[in-house]
Amino acid sequence: MIKFFRKIRQRLLTENKFSKYFLYAIGEIVLVVIGILIALSINNWNQNSTRNKLELEALKNLKEDFDFNLSELRRIDSVNTRNIKSCLIILNHTGKRFKEDFILEKYLNEAAASPDYVAKNGFLNDLVSSGNLGLIKNNALRNLLSSWPTILDELTLRELASEKSDFALIDFIMKNGSWLNVDEVIGFNNSLNIKLPQSGFDIDNKQMLKLPEFENRIENQIMFFNIVKDRYKDCMDLNMEIIQLLESEIKAKNNESTTPFMLHFYKPLTLRFQLSREINMMKFFRLLKHNFAKQNQRSAKPLVEIAACGKNKSSIHD
């Protein structure tokens, strides 16, 4: 192929067809540039394709984790809401609202049982610790993922405070009531099929409803449950926002993976040609003229030798 182009160039030079050689030279340069651009585009496409596959895998793993997190948050929030309702029912039977037929034991266990939320963050933690969070190209999504551990820390602090209030209420019931009576009413669930006996003391848990301290402790539980509930809402809002962006990014990446290669190539190639128009054309033509002059000098020597040879032959014949 190179010899073919060289013969064309030599023929144009020997025939002194400068304009045709000029166009040919430009065409040759354009072909070389296009070849380089195609090679660069193929290399960039391969690199981007590999990176996109890694990013898509990361997005899918994150979505799986955050789908679980949202489901677990909703479950825990419903337990917390149930606990609040149980406390409200108890408060509606304290002091002057006391009723003999009210079964306090049905609600005591839930009044002193703050739920604990455990998020599934294995893959996100791996991305952060390995420094690969940058695989996620979407800045908004990356920022939301970075804020997720912070909001979980805030939730944990509220849950710990609520659990501390649980322990205080449990301690109060241990001193003024009977947990055996509670277990007898609600049933004691265990894997060993242990049957608990009735309390050995004549204790009526309903008598706690007449104590102001018990009423205050139940009201205190509602406050802590409600604070935690607000944190659950914040976590769910952030979680849903993250899932929405993850779904959008996964859809976009799947569409990119099905896009024909030439469409990936066309855009950068077009951009490079647009940039090449900004090159100083005067310098380009001067360089081309200089190269042409060199080629002309190289071809002039064989032409002179051929002419001299012709003269020698004619003199011999004479």
C-alpha positions as CSV (number, residue, x, y, z in Angstrom):
1,M,0.0,0.0,0.0
2,I,2.9,2.3,0.9
3,K,4.6,1.6,-2.5
4,F,1.4,2.3,-4.3
5,F,1.1,5.8,-2.8
6,R,4.8,6.4,-3.4
7,K,4.5,5.6,-7.1
8,I,1.5,8.0,-7.4
9,R,3.5,10.7,-5.7
10,Q,6.6,10.2,-7.9
11,R,4.5,10.2,-11.0
12,L,2.8,13.5,-10.1
13,L,6.2,15.1,-9.3
14,T,7.8,14.0,-12.6
15,E,4.8,15.4,-14.5
16,N,5.1,18.7,-12.5
17,K,1.4,18.5,-11.6
18,F,1.7,20.6,-8.4
19,S,-2.0,21.2,-7.9
20,K,-2.8,17.5,-8.1
21,Y,0.1,16.6,-5.9
22,F,-1.0,19.2,-3.4
23,L,-4.5,17.6,-3.3
24,Y,-3.0,14.2,-3.0
25,A,-0.8,15.3,-0.1
26,I,-3.8,16.7,1.7
27,G,-5.7,13.5,1.1
28,E,-2.7,11.4,2.4
29,I,-2.6,13.6,5.6
30,V,-6.3,13.3,6.1
31,L,-6.1,9.5,5.8
32,V,-3.3,9.3,8.4
33,V,-5.3,11.6,10.7
34,I,-8.4,9.6,10.3
35,G,-6.5,6.4,11.0
36,I,-5.0,7.9,14.2
37,L,-8.4,9.1,15.3
38,I,-10.0,5.8,14.7
39,A,-7.3,4.0,16.7
40,L,-7.7,6.5,19.6
41,S,-11.4,6.2,19.5
42,I,-11.3,2.4,19.6
43,N,-8.9,2.5,22.5
44,N,-11.1,5.0,24.4
45,W,-14.2,3.0,23.7
46,N,-12.6,-0.1,25.1
47,Q,-11.5,1.7,28.2
48,N,-14.9,3.3,28.7
49,S,-16.6,0.0,28.0
50,T,-14.6,-1.7,30.8
51,R,-15.2,1.1,33.2
52,N,-18.9,1.2,32.4
53,K,-19.2,-2.6,33.1
54,L,-17.6,-2.1,36.5
55,E,-19.8,0.9,37.3
56,L,-22.9,-1.0,36.2
57,E,-22.0,-3.9,38.4
58,A,-21.5,-1.5,41.3
59,L,-24.8,0.2,40.7
60,K,-26.7,-3.1,40.7
61,N,-25.0,-4.2,43.9
62,L,-25.8,-0.9,45.6
63,K,-29.4,-1.0,44.5
64,E,-29.8,-4.5,45.9
65,D,-28.5,-3.3,49.3
66,F,-30.6,-0.2,49.4
67,D,-33.7,-2.0,48.3
68,F,-33.1,-4.2,51.4
69,N,-32.4,-1.2,53.6
70,L,-35.6,0.5,52.5
71,S,-37.7,-2.6,53.2
72,E,-36.1,-3.0,56.6
73,L,-36.6,0.6,57.5
74,R,-40.3,0.4,56.7
75,R,-40.6,-2.7,58.8
76,I,-38.8,-1.2,61.8
77,D,-40.8,2.0,61.5
78,S,-44.0,0.0,61.6
79,V,-42.8,-1.7,64.8
80,N,-41.9,1.7,66.3
81,T,-45.4,3.1,65.4
82,R,-47.0,0.1,67.0
83,N,-45.0,0.8,70.2
84,I,-46.2,4.4,70.2
85,K,-49.8,3.2,69.9
86,S,-49.4,0.8,72.8
87,C,-48.0,3.6,75.0
88,L,-50.9,5.8,74.1
89,I,-53.4,3.1,75.1
90,I,-51.7,2.8,78.4
91,L,-51.8,6.6,79.0
92,N,-55.5,6.5,78.4
93,H,-55.9,4.3,81.5
94,T,-53.7,6.0,84.0
95,G,-54.8,7.9,87.2
96,K,-58.5,9.0,87.0
97,R,-58.9,7.0,83.7
98,F,-58.1,3.7,85.5
99,K,-60.4,0.8,84.7
100,E,-60.4,-2.6,86.4
101,D,-61.1,-4.5,83.1
102,F,-58.1,-3.1,81.3
103,I,-55.4,-5.7,80.6
104,L,-52.1,-3.8,81.0
105,E,-50.0,-6.8,80.3
106,K,-51.0,-6.8,76.6
107,Y,-49.1,-3.5,76.0
108,L,-46.2,-3.4,78.6
109,N,-43.8,-5.5,76.5
110,E,-44.2,-3.2,73.4
111,A,-43.9,-0.1,75.6
112,A,-40.4,-1.1,76.6
113,A,-39.1,-2.5,73.3
114,S,-37.3,0.0,71.1
115,P,-36.5,-1.6,67.7
116,D,-32.9,-1.6,66.3
117,Y,-32.2,-0.8,62.7
118,V,-29.2,-2.6,61.0
119,A,-28.4,-1.4,57.5
120,K,-26.9,-3.5,54.8
121,N,-23.8,-1.4,53.8
122,G,-21.3,-4.1,52.9
123,F,-20.8,-3.1,49.2
124,L,-20.9,0.7,49.9
125,N,-18.3,0.3,52.7
126,D,-16.1,-1.7,50.3
127,L,-16.3,1.0,47.7
128,V,-15.4,3.7,50.2
129,S,-12.6,1.8,51.9
130,S,-11.0,0.8,48.6
131,G,-11.3,4.3,47.1
132,N,-13.5,3.1,44.3
133,L,-16.5,5.3,45.0
134,G,-15.2,7.4,42.1
135,L,-16.5,4.6,39.8
136,I,-19.9,6.3,40.3
137,K,-19.9,9.1,37.7
138,N,-23.1,10.7,38.8
139,N,-22.0,13.5,41.3
140,A,-25.4,13.8,42.9
141,L,-25.6,10.0,43.5
142,R,-22.1,9.9,44.8
143,N,-22.8,12.8,47.3
144,L,-26.0,11.0,48.5
145,L,-24.1,7.8,49.1
146,S,-21.4,9.7,51.0
147,S,-24.1,11.2,53.3
148,W,-25.7,7.8,54.0
149,P,-23.3,6.8,56.8
150,T,-23.7,10.2,58.5
151,I,-27.5,9.9,58.8
152,L,-27.2,6.3,60.0
153,D,-24.9,7.5,62.8
154,E,-27.5,10.1,63.8
155,L,-30.2,7.4,63.9
156,T,-28.0,5.1,66.0
157,L,-27.5,7.8,68.6
158,R,-31.3,8.3,68.9
159,E,-31.9,4.5,69.1
160,L,-29.3,4.3,72.0
161,A,-31.1,7.0,73.9
162,S,-34.4,5.3,73.4
163,E,-32.9,2.0,74.6
164,K,-31.7,3.7,77.7
165,S,-35.2,4.8,78.4
166,D,-36.4,1.2,77.8
167,F,-34.0,0.0,80.5
168,A,-35.3,2.6,83.0
169,L,-38.9,1.5,82.4
170,I,-38.0,-2.2,82.6
171,D,-36.2,-1.5,85.9
172,F,-39.3,0.3,87.2
173,I,-41.6,-2.6,86.3
174,M,-39.2,-5.1,88.0
175,K,-39.5,-3.1,91.2
176,N,-43.3,-2.4,91.0
177,G,-44.8,-5.1,88.9
178,S,-44.4,-8.7,87.6
179,W,-42.9,-9.7,84.3
180,L,-44.1,-13.3,84.8
181,N,-47.7,-11.9,84.7
182,V,-46.9,-10.2,81.4
183,D,-45.4,-13.4,79.9
184,E,-48.5,-15.3,81.1
185,V,-50.8,-13.0,79.2
186,I,-48.9,-12.5,76.0
187,G,-47.2,-15.9,75.9
188,F,-43.5,-16.6,76.3
189,N,-41.9,-17.5,73.0
190,N,-38.8,-19.6,73.1
191,S,-37.1,-22.2,71.0
192,L,-36.6,-24.6,74.0
193,N,-40.4,-24.9,74.8
194,I,-39.9,-23.7,78.3
195,K,-43.1,-23.3,80.3
196,L,-42.8,-20.4,82.7
197,P,-44.7,-20.7,86.0
198,Q,-47.1,-18.1,87.4
199,S,-45.7,-15.4,89.7
200,G,-45.2,-16.5,93.3
201,F,-46.4,-13.1,94.4
202,D,-49.8,-11.6,94.6
203,I,-49.0,-8.6,92.3
204,D,-51.4,-6.8,90.1
205,N,-49.7,-4.9,87.4
206,K,-52.7,-2.6,86.9
207,Q,-51.8,-0.9,90.2
208,M,-48.9,0.8,88.4
209,L,-51.5,2.8,86.4
210,K,-52.2,4.7,89.6
211,L,-48.6,5.8,90.0
212,P,-47.5,9.2,88.5
213,E,-44.0,7.9,87.9
214,F,-45.3,5.1,85.7
215,E,-47.4,7.6,83.7
216,N,-44.3,9.8,83.3
217,R,-42.1,7.0,82.1
218,I,-44.7,5.8,79.6
219,E,-45.0,9.4,78.3
220,N,-41.2,9.5,78.1
221,Q,-41.2,6.4,75.9
222,I,-43.5,8.1,73.4
223,M,-41.1,11.0,73.2
224,F,-38.1,8.8,72.5
225,F,-40.1,6.6,70.0
226,N,-41.2,9.7,68.2
227,I,-37.7,11.2,67.9
228,V,-36.5,7.9,66.5
229,K,-39.4,7.8,64.1
230,D,-38.3,11.2,62.7
231,R,-34.9,9.7,62.0
232,Y,-36.5,6.7,60.3
233,K,-38.3,9.1,58.0
234,D,-35.1,11.0,57.2
235,C,-33.4,7.7,56.4
236,M,-36.2,6.5,54.2
237,D,-36.3,9.7,52.3
238,L,-32.6,9.6,51.6
239,N,-32.8,5.9,50.8
240,M,-35.6,6.4,48.2
241,E,-33.7,9.2,46.6
242,I,-30.6,7.0,46.3
243,I,-32.7,4.2,44.8
244,Q,-34.3,6.5,42.3
245,L,-30.9,7.7,41.1
246,L,-29.5,4.2,41.0
247,E,-32.4,3.0,38.8
248,S,-31.9,6.0,36.5
249,E,-28.2,5.3,36.2
250,I,-28.7,1.5,35.6
251,K,-31.1,2.2,32.9
252,A,-28.7,4.7,31.2
253,K,-25.8,2.3,31.4
254,N,-27.9,-0.5,29.9
255,N,-28.8,1.7,27.0
256,E,-25.1,2.6,26.5
257,S,-24.1,-1.0,26.4
258,T,-26.5,-1.7,23.5
259,T,-25.4,1.4,21.5
260,P,-23.4,0.4,18.3
261,F,-19.7,1.0,18.4
262,M,-19.8,3.4,15.4
263,L,-22.1,5.8,17.3
264,H,-19.5,5.9,20.1
265,F,-16.8,6.6,17.5
266,Y,-18.7,9.2,15.6
267,K,-19.1,11.7,18.4
268,P,-15.4,12.0,19.4
269,L,-14.3,11.9,15.8
270,T,-16.6,14.8,14.9
271,L,-15.4,16.8,17.9
272,R,-11.8,16.3,16.9
273,F,-12.5,17.5,13.3
274,Q,-14.3,20.6,14.7
275,L,-11.2,21.3,16.9
276,S,-8.9,20.8,13.9
277,R,-10.6,23.7,12.1
278,E,-9.2,26.0,14.7
279,I,-5.6,25.2,13.6
280,N,-3.7,28.0,12.0
281,M,-4.0,27.1,8.3
282,M,-1.2,29.4,7.3
283,K,1.3,27.3,9.2
284,F,-0.2,24.1,7.8
285,F,0.3,25.3,4.2
286,R,3.8,26.5,4.8
287,L,4.7,23.1,6.2
288,L,3.2,21.4,3.3
289,K,5.0,23.7,0.8
290,H,8.3,23.0,2.6
291,N,7.7,19.2,2.3
292,F,6.9,19.6,-1.3
293,A,10.1,21.5,-2.0
294,K,12.1,18.7,-0.4
295,Q,10.3,16.1,-2.5
296,N,10.9,18.1,-5.6
297,Q,14.6,18.4,-4.9
298,R,14.9,14.6,-4.4
299,S,13.2,13.8,-7.7
300,A,15.1,16.4,-9.7
301,K,18.4,14.6,-9.5
302,P,17.2,11.3,-11.2
303,L,15.6,13.5,-13.9
304,V,18.9,15.3,-14.7
305,E,20.7,11.9,-14.8
306,I,18.2,10.5,-17.2
307,A,18.5,13.6,-19.5
308,A,22.4,13.3,-19.4
309,C,22.1,9.7,-20.3
310,G,19.9,10.5,-23.3
311,K,22.4,13.0,-24.6
312,N,25.3,10.6,-24.3
313,K,23.4,7.9,-26.3
314,S,22.6,10.4,-29.1
315,S,26.3,11.5,-29.4
316,I,27.4,7.8,-29.7
317,H,24.9,7.2,-32.5
318,D,26.2,10.3,-34.3
